[in-house]
């Protein structure tokens, strides 16, 4: 059995690439997001409200803030558990779960800028894990 097949089967068993971390006593387990879920995160960010707050004269701050909020929305969608509990009712409809995730975005943002920065750094580590995984698969396929 090839290494590639072993790796692919291992990921298939796990179902996803995950990353766990703790920030301010909250232990998160997050998973990688599909492209559609990343796009959904854009819809969770009220860019009109952000534009009104920062105005067009400060485009760098505006762009940075929108990206920060978008990443927090992706974290909210990617979170499997916080302190061992799902942030949504798993038996609720998808529409209700979406609303619960939106509330979770608001909760994460209310914890302050330093908290959001730490969570974003950890979320970016998940991206590194994904890239390394696919790079390893690619290298093993070439062998």
N, C-alpha and C positions, 0 to 999 in steps of 0.2 A: 504494500500500500504506500502511495507516495505521500510526501510531506504536505503537498498542496491539498490533497484529498483529506488528510487528517485535519489540517487547519480549517478547511471549509466545513467539514462535518462538525468540528468543535464549535464553530461560530453558529452553524445551523442549530445545534443542540441548545446553545445559549440563546439563540434568537436575535441577539444584538450585541453590540459593543457597549460596555457600560463603564462608568467611572464613579467612584465614591469619594467623598470628601466631607470635611466638617468645617463649618464657618459659624462663629458665635454660638457654639454648642448645638447647632443644628446639623445632623448627619444626613447628607443628601446622597441618593443613588440616582444618577442620571443615565439616560440611554441616548444613543445616536438617533438623529431624526432623519426621516425620509425628506426628500426635496419638497414634497407637498406640505409637510408639516412646517418646514422652514418658511415657506410662502405664507402659510396660515399665521405665523408669528407676526408678519408684517401687518396683517389685519387687526392685530391686537394692540397696535400702537396708534394712539391718537395724534397723528402728525400735525393736524390743525391746531390742537391745543398747544403743542410744543412750539410751532411756528409763531403763534400768538404770544407766547411767553418770551421767546428769544428774538423774534423779529428777523427780517431779512438782512439787517445791517451786521448781524453776527453769524454769518453762514458757517464758520468753522464750529462754533459752539452748537449751533443748530444741528449740523450734520453729525457731530460727535454724540450729542444727546439722543438723536433719533437712533443711531447705531447702538448705543448703550441700552436704550429701552427695548429695541428689537432683540438684542441678545438676551436680556432678562425675560422677554416673552418666549424665546426659544428654550431657555432654562425651565420656565414654567411648563412648557409642553414636554420637555425631555425628562422631567422629574418623575421617577418611578415611586420613590418614597422619600419622606423626610422623617427622621427618627423612627424608621420602620413602618410608617403609615403612608398610604397613598394620599396625595393632596386632593383627590376627587373620589366620589362615590362610584366605584367600579360597576355597580349595577344600574346606575343612572343612564339615561339616554345620552347619545353623543352630544346633542345640543346642550343638555344640562351639564355634561362634563366640560364642554367648551366654556360655558358661563363660569363654572367653578375654576377653571384654569385662568380665566380673565381675572377673577377675584384673587387668585394666587399671585398673578403678576402684580396687582396692586399691593398685596401684602409684602411681596419681595421688595418693591420699590419704596415702601414706607419704612423699611429698615435702615435706610440711609445710604449715602454714596459710598462710604468705605466698604460696607457690606456688599453692595452691588459690584464694586470693583473686584472684591475677593471672589465672588461667585463667578464673575465673568472670566477671571484668570483660570479658575478651575474648569469652567465650560470649555475654554480654549484648549486645555489639556486633553479633553475628550477628542477634540479635533485632531490633535497630534497623534493620539492612540489610533484613530481611524486611518490617518494617512500612513502610519507605520505598518498597520495591519495590511492595507492594500499594497503597500510597497513590498512587504515580505511575500505576499501572495504572487505579485508580479515577478519578483526575482526567482521564486521557486518554480513558477511556470516556465520561465526561460531556461531553467537548468534542465 
